Amino acid sequence: TQIATQLSGDNRNVIGTFDENKLIALGLDKNKGDYTLQVINGKNVYVTNPDKTILLAKDGVSDGNLDNMKIYIDEEKATQMGLNNMFTNGIMNTSLEAMTNKMEQQGNPNIGLLNYNPSHGLFGDAIQMTTNQDWLATGSAKQTGDLKTQLTELNNGNLNTAAHSQGTMQDYLGTKLNEETISEIIKNNPNAKYTTQYSGSPVSSSASSALFTNINGGTDYINKKYDNKLGVENIFKS
């Protein structure tokens, strides 16, 4: 089972929002179990069913594969609702703990996408923590990279991602695998703001800085774009 999940990945996409009307506008129905009301840090948050994965698809059309485990949402409607941030959690988190961390670390966005990384026990989680080369990327890291690429494209390069602990490894490797594609999307929109935040990361700050500097056009381009007189190190730091 561990080998299978490491190869294929089993991350699940979960949406959380303060505004129930956003989920209703996306075609979700509370009475059908598409989402529930949770209280996170004293605030009411509407959270989609963590036992199913949200799939952003053209016109919300099903791919016909394991539909009982998926909730399909029109990708354009999702971005119109402001779905331009994404969070990947660390080890040993329940879906509610992961959503709580997301809300806290991303400043309580009105709506956001949790790339829920379920725990596989100490052994499975340890494997994901030690595969720090893109050619050894796990299925979950590949899923993360594919999701980041899709959201970057849908939002025309404007995306705020964050990750915690083991989740930063998935984010880093997934981004690395899609580096050229993401970079090209960002370059096509000079006003794009593509930001990344890592907390408690096993990825070295120099490696992540190099990756995201390159994706954003390089040191000179970043300093000019943000009028950053102190140099790029003022933007990318541990």
Phi, psi and chi 1 to 4 in degrees:
 res  aa     phi    psi   chi1   chi2   chi3   chi4
   1 THR       -  -43.2  -57.3      -      -      -
   2 GLN   -62.1  -42.8  -70.1  -71.0   -2.4      -
   3 ILE   -61.9  -44.1  -67.8  172.8      -      -
   4 ALA   -62.0  -45.9      -      -      -      -
   5 THR   -70.1  -32.5   54.0      -      -      -
   6 GLN   -67.6  -34.8  -63.6  -62.9  -16.4      -
   7 LEU   -78.6  -42.6  -70.1  175.1      -      -
   8 SER   -93.2  -29.2   63.2      -      -      -
   9 GLY    82.9  144.4      -      -      -      -
  10 ASP  -138.3   28.2   61.7  -12.3      -      -
  11 ASN   -64.0  149.9  -74.8   15.9      -      -
  12 ARG  -127.5  137.9  -62.6 -167.6  -67.0  -86.3
  13 ASN   -90.5  127.9  -55.2  -33.0      -      -
  14 VAL  -128.3  132.8 -177.5      -      -      -
  15 ILE  -101.4  136.4  -69.5  178.5      -      -
  16 GLY  -125.0  138.4      -      -      -      -
  17 THR  -151.6  150.5  178.0      -      -      -
  18 PHE   -80.2  -18.5  -65.1  121.0      -      -
  19 ASP  -108.8  102.8 -173.6   -6.0      -      -
  20 GLU   -59.1  -31.0 -176.7  179.4   11.2      -
  21 ASN   -61.5  -26.8  -70.9  -34.8      -      -
  22 LYS   -65.9  -40.4  -72.1 -176.0  178.0  -68.9
  23 LEU   -70.4  -37.9  -62.9 -176.3      -      -
  24 ILE   -63.4  -41.2  -66.2  173.1      -      -
  25 ALA   -64.7  -25.0      -      -      -      -
  26 LEU   -85.4    2.3  -67.7  172.9      -      -
  27 GLY    90.8   12.8      -      -      -      -
  28 LEU   -90.0  149.8  -55.8 -171.6      -      -
  29 ASP  -127.9  116.9 -171.4  -20.6      -      -
  30 LYS   -61.7  -36.4 -175.1  178.1 -179.2  179.9
  31 ASN   -68.0  -21.1  -66.4  -35.8      -      -
  32 LYS   -92.9    3.5  -67.8 -178.3  178.8  178.9
  33 GLY    81.5   17.8      -      -      -      -
  34 ASP   -69.3  -29.7  -69.5  -20.8      -      -
  35 TYR  -155.3  163.2   63.9   92.3      -      -
  36 THR  -135.0  165.4   58.4      -      -      -
  37 LEU   -94.6  125.9  174.4   61.9      -      -
  38 GLN  -121.1  152.0  -58.0  -75.9  -12.8      -
  39 VAL  -105.8  115.1  177.9      -      -      -
  40 ILE  -121.5  117.8  -61.9  177.3      -      -
  41 ASN    52.8   40.6  -68.1  -22.4      -      -
  42 GLY    79.1    5.3      -      -      -      -
  43 LYS  -116.0  144.6  -62.4 -180.0  179.8 -179.8
  44 ASN   -77.6  122.5  -70.9  -23.2      -      -
  45 VAL  -127.6  128.6 -177.7      -      -      -
  46 TYR   -91.4  119.3  -62.3   91.5      -      -
  47 VAL  -120.6  130.0 -179.9      -      -      -
  48 THR   -69.2  158.9   58.1      -      -      -
  49 ASN   -56.5  112.9 -172.7  -16.8      -      -
  50 PRO   -70.9  -11.0   27.6  -35.3      -      -
  51 ASP   -83.9   -6.4  -67.1  -32.8      -      -
  52 LYS  -123.4  154.9  -63.8 -174.5  177.1 -177.4
  53 THR  -103.6  137.7 -170.7      -      -      -
  54 ILE   -76.7  128.7  -65.7  -69.1      -      -
  55 LEU  -116.6  122.7  -80.8 -169.7      -      -
  56 LEU   -86.9  115.1  -55.9  177.5      -      -
  57 ALA  -133.9  156.7      -      -      -      -
  58 LYS   -57.3  118.3 -178.4   72.1  172.3  176.5
  59 ASP    59.4   13.9  -61.1  -38.2      -      -
  60 GLY    68.6   23.6      -      -      -      -
  61 VAL   -80.2  134.9  175.9      -      -      -
  62 SER   -66.7  147.2  162.5      -      -      -
  63 ASP   -90.7   -0.8   62.6    7.9      -      -
  64 GLY    75.5   17.1      -      -      -      -
  65 ASN  -123.4  115.9 -176.7   34.0      -      -
  66 LEU    53.4   46.8  -60.2  175.3      -      -
  67 ASP   -61.9  -23.9  -76.9   -7.0      -      -
  68 ASN   -70.6  -10.0   61.6  -39.1      -      -
  69 MET  -108.8   10.6  -59.2  171.0   64.7      -
  70 LYS  -133.6  154.3  -58.8  172.5 -177.3  176.9
  71 ILE  -124.8  118.0  -61.0  174.9      -      -
  72 TYR   -92.5  134.4  -66.2   89.4      -      -
  73 ILE  -131.1  140.0  -72.5  178.9      -      -
  74 ASP   -63.3  118.8 -174.6  -43.8      -      -
  75 GLU   -63.3  -36.2   56.3 -174.1   10.2      -
  76 GLU   -69.2  -39.2  -69.3 -170.5    9.1      -
  77 LYS   -64.1  -37.4  -73.9 -176.1  179.5  179.0
  78 ALA   -62.1  -43.9      -      -      -      -
  79 THR   -71.5  -32.1   52.0      -      -      -
  80 GLN   -63.4  -29.4  -71.4  170.1    5.8      -
  81 MET   -80.8   -2.1  -66.9  -66.6  157.0      -
  82 GLY    95.0   23.2      -      -      -      -
  83 LEU   -80.7   81.4 -164.8   66.6      -      -
  84 ASN  -128.4   25.9   59.5    5.2      -      -
  85 ASN  -141.0  152.8   62.5   81.5      -      -
  86 MET  -147.8  143.1  166.1 -175.5  163.4      -
  87 PHE  -136.0  137.1  178.7   81.5      -      -
  88 THR  -117.4  123.5  -54.7      -      -      -
  89 ASN   -84.1  169.5   61.6  -73.5      -      -
  90 GLY   -93.6 -159.8      -      -      -      -
  91 ILE   -78.1  156.6   62.7  173.6      -      -
  92 MET    58.7   32.8  -53.3  -61.8  -76.6      -
  93 ASN  -102.9  135.7  -77.0  171.2      -      -
  94 THR   -73.5  167.3   64.9      -      -      -
  95 SER   -63.2  -35.1   59.2      -      -      -
  96 LEU   -70.3  -40.3 -176.3   57.6      -      -
  97 GLU   -62.4  -41.2  -71.4  169.6  -21.6      -
  98 ALA   -64.7  -41.5      -      -      -      -
  99 MET   -65.9  -37.8 -177.2   60.8   73.1      -
 100 THR   -61.4  -46.3  -58.2      -      -      -
 101 ASN   -61.5  -40.3  -70.5  -21.5      -      -
 102 LYS   -59.6  -49.8  173.4 -171.6  168.3   31.8
 103 MET   -59.5  -43.7  -55.8  -61.8  -72.8      -
 104 GLU   -68.2  -45.6  -68.5  175.9  -13.2      -
 105 GLN   -80.9  -14.5  -65.5 -175.5   36.6      -
 106 GLN  -112.1   17.3  -68.7 -159.8  -66.5      -
 107 GLY    70.7   34.3      -      -      -      -
 108 ASN    52.4   59.9  -68.5  -45.1      -      -
 109 PRO   -64.0  150.1   25.5  -34.6      -      -
 110 ASN   -61.4  -33.6 -172.2  -98.0      -      -
 111 ILE  -147.6  142.1 -174.2  171.4      -      -
 112 GLY  -157.3  161.9      -      -      -      -
 113 LEU  -110.6  120.7 -173.7   66.7      -      -
 114 LEU   -93.2  121.0  166.9   65.7      -      -
 115 ASN   -87.9   82.6  172.9   39.3      -      -
 116 TYR   -71.0  121.3  179.4   49.3      -      -
 117 ASN  -105.3   94.1  165.2   36.1      -      -
 118 PRO   -68.3  151.1   23.8  -31.3      -      -
 119 SER   -74.1  146.1  175.9      -      -      -
 120 HIS  -118.2   20.9  -58.8   93.5      -      -
 121 GLY    84.1  172.7      -      -      -      -
 122 LEU   -60.6  -41.3  -69.6  177.2      -      -
 123 PHE   -66.9  -50.4  176.9   71.2      -      -
 124 GLY   -63.9  -41.5      -      -      -      -
 125 ASP   -66.9  -34.3  -71.3  -12.1      -      -
 126 ALA   -64.4  -37.6      -      -      -      -
 127 ILE   -60.8  -43.7  -68.6  175.8      -      -
 128 GLN   -67.2  -27.3  -69.0 -174.9  -21.1      -
 129 MET   -77.1  -24.0  -72.3  -75.4  -80.2      -
 130 THR  -101.2  -12.1   54.8      -      -      -
 131 THR   -87.6   81.0   53.1      -      -      -
 132 ASN   -98.6   17.7   59.7   -3.6      -      -
 133 GLN  -112.9  138.4  -61.0  -64.5  -40.1      -
 134 ASP   -62.7  -29.0   52.5   -5.3      -      -
 135 TRP   -74.3  -10.5   61.8  -85.0      -      -
 136 LEU  -107.5   13.3  -79.2  174.2      -      -
 137 ALA   -58.4  135.0      -      -      -      -
 138 THR   -74.3  169.6   61.7      -      -      -
 139 GLY   -60.7  -35.9      -      -      -      -
 140 SER   -66.3  -37.8  -66.6      -      -      -
 141 ALA   -65.4  -39.5      -      -      -      -
 142 LYS   -66.2  -40.6  -67.0  173.1 -176.9  175.4
 143 GLN   -59.6  -43.7  -75.9 -179.1  -44.8      -
 144 THR   -61.6  -44.3  -58.6      -      -      -
 145 GLY   -64.0  -40.2      -      -      -      -
 146 ASP   -64.8  -40.9  -70.4  -17.3      -      -
 147 LEU   -66.8  -42.9  179.9   59.6      -      -
 148 LYS   -61.1  -41.5  -75.8 -168.2   73.2  172.5
 149 THR   -64.3  -44.0  -55.8      -      -      -
 150 GLN   -61.8  -46.2 -177.7 -176.5   20.6      -
 151 LEU   -67.3  -35.8  -74.1  174.2      -      -
 152 THR   -62.5  -43.5  -55.9      -      -      -
 153 GLU   -67.3  -45.0 -176.1  172.7   19.0      -
 154 LEU   -63.2  -31.8  -70.4  173.9      -      -
 155 ASN  -100.3   14.8  -73.2  -73.0      -      -
 156 ASN    56.1   38.7 -161.1   22.4      -      -
 157 GLY    92.3   -9.2      -      -      -      -
 158 ASN   -92.0  103.0  -67.7  -68.3      -      -
 159 LEU  -148.8  136.0 -175.8   66.0      -      -
 160 ASN  -115.0  113.0  173.6   25.8      -      -
 161 THR  -114.2  149.4   62.3      -      -      -
 162 ALA  -142.4  155.7      -      -      -      -
 163 ALA  -153.5  155.9      -      -      -      -
 164 HIS  -129.1  136.9  176.4 -119.2      -      -
 165 SER    54.5 -125.3 -176.7      -      -      -
 166 GLN   -58.9  -28.3  175.8 -152.5   45.5      -
 167 GLY   -62.8  -26.7      -      -      -      -
 168 THR   -68.0  -32.0   66.0      -      -      -
 169 MET   -66.3  -41.8 -175.2   68.8   75.9      -
 170 GLN   -63.8  -43.5  -69.1 -169.6   12.4      -
 171 ASP   -63.9  -45.1 -174.2  -80.1      -      -
 172 TYR   -62.3  -50.6  173.5   79.5      -      -
 173 LEU   -66.7  -40.7  -68.3  175.7      -      -
 174 GLY   -63.3  -39.8      -      -      -      -
 175 THR   -66.5  -42.0  -54.2      -      -      -
 176 LYS   -58.6  -41.0 -170.4   82.3  171.7  162.4
 177 LEU   -66.7  -24.6  -70.3  169.9      -      -
 178 ASN  -115.6   21.8  -66.1  -87.9      -      -
 179 GLU   -55.0  -49.7 -178.6  175.5   -2.0      -
 180 GLU   -65.3  -42.7  -68.4 -175.4    8.2      -
 181 THR   -64.6  -47.8  -57.8      -      -      -
 182 ILE   -62.6  -44.2  -66.4  175.2      -      -
 183 SER   -59.7  -41.2 -179.6      -      -      -
 184 GLU   -65.0  -39.9 -164.3   61.7   34.2      -
 185 ILE   -61.5  -44.4  -64.8  169.2      -      -
 186 ILE   -65.3  -42.6  -63.9  170.3      -      -
 187 LYS   -62.8  -30.0  -72.4  177.1 -176.7  176.1
 188 ASN   -72.9   -9.7  -72.4  -24.9      -      -
 189 ASN  -129.7   97.9  179.4    9.7      -      -
 190 PRO   -59.0  -21.2  -22.1   32.9      -      -
 191 ASN   -95.0    4.2  -63.5  -43.6      -      -
 192 ALA   -65.9  142.2      -      -      -      -
 193 LYS  -122.4  107.8  -69.6 -172.0  176.5  179.6
 194 TYR  -113.8  107.0 -179.1   91.0      -      -
 195 THR  -119.7  153.4   62.4      -      -      -
 196 THR  -140.3  137.7  -58.1      -      -      -
 197 GLN  -129.7  126.2  171.8 -171.1  -38.8      -
 198 TYR  -113.5  137.2  -74.8  173.3      -      -
 199 SER  -127.8  134.1  -58.4      -      -      -
 200 GLY    57.4   46.1      -      -      -      -
 201 SER   -90.8  135.4  176.9      -      -      -
 202 PRO   -80.3   -8.0   28.6  -33.5      -      -
 203 VAL   -80.9  134.4 -177.9      -      -      -
 204 SER   -64.4  144.6   76.0      -      -      -
 205 SER   -63.8  -33.0   58.3      -      -      -
 206 SER   -68.2  -39.1   58.7      -      -      -
 207 ALA   -67.3  -45.7      -      -      -      -
 208 SER   -68.0  -37.9   54.3      -      -      -
 209 SER   -61.7  -43.8  -67.0      -      -      -
 210 ALA   -62.3  -43.2      -      -      -      -
 211 LEU   -62.8  -49.9  173.1   60.8      -      -
 212 PHE   -77.9  -23.0  -68.7  108.9      -      -
 213 THR   -66.4  -45.8  -61.0      -      -      -
 214 ASN   -63.5  -43.4  -70.2  -23.2      -      -
 215 ILE   -61.5  -36.0  -83.2 -176.4      -      -
 216 ASN   -87.8   13.2  -82.7  -78.2      -      -
 217 GLY   103.6   -0.6      -      -      -      -
 218 GLY    96.5  165.7      -      -      -      -
 219 THR   -57.6  -52.4  -58.7      -      -      -
 220 ASP   -61.8  -42.4  -67.3  -20.0      -      -
 221 TYR   -64.2  -43.0  179.9   77.9      -      -
 222 ILE   -64.5  -46.1  -68.7  169.3      -      -
 223 ASN   -61.2  -37.1  -74.1  -26.5      -      -
 224 LYS   -72.2  -44.3 -178.5  178.5  179.3 -179.5
 225 LYS   -61.2  -41.7  178.8  176.7 -179.9  178.1
 226 TYR  -101.8    9.5  -66.2  101.1      -      -
 227 ASP    49.6   48.3 -168.4   23.8      -      -
 228 ASN   -93.3   88.1 -176.7   35.2      -      -
 229 LYS   -70.1  -17.8  -63.9  179.0  177.1   60.0
 230 LEU   -86.8   -3.9  -64.0  178.5      -      -
 231 GLY    96.1  163.1      -      -      -      -
 232 VAL   -62.8  -24.1   72.4      -      -      -
 233 GLU   -65.6  -16.3   65.9  -86.9    7.9      -
 234 ASN   -75.6  -15.6 -169.1   45.7      -      -
 235 ILE  -100.4  -42.8  -65.5  177.5      -      -
 236 PHE  -103.4  111.6  -64.9   96.2      -      -
 237 LYS  -144.7  162.5   42.2 -169.4  165.0 -178.1
 238 SER   -64.9      -  172.9      -      -      -
